[in-house]
Amino acid sequence: MTEIPEYAEYIVAVALVVGGVFTLVGGYGLIKLESPMSRLHAPTKASTLGVGSILFAAIVFDFSRGETSVHEFLIIAFLFVTAPVSAMFIAKVAIHNRRLTQAPPPPAEDTVWATRAGAETDPMP
């Protein structure tokens, strides 16, 4: 086995600790947060950062030994594709179960096209 440089050991150690903390916080948040919409952020944000940091440590470790592997890059790509899908499913379940904490506020009265009442007041031809 090839020795890795000391600076790479520190980078790998810090990335593993940061990844472990983010993953732990994401798992704890998924279990302990009350509403589904607040639970939405725990697996999609914190855990994604945690697993990404752990995979970054694996990439640094491999490259510092002079080896290359595409496995970590494939895992990262899969993770970044599936995290928004899981967030969407959690949000849809919360919406369909009507367990939202509060209703969204009504739109403000202004002339911005997205909040206008109708086309009859449209000044543009």
Protein Blocks (a to p, Z undefined) as FASTA:
>chain_A
ZZddfklmmmmmmmmmmmmmmmmmmmmmmmmpmblklmmmmmmmmmmmmmmmmmmmmmmm
mmmnopacfklmmmmmmmmmmmmmmmmmmmmmmmmnopafbdcddddddfbfklcfblkl
pmbZZ
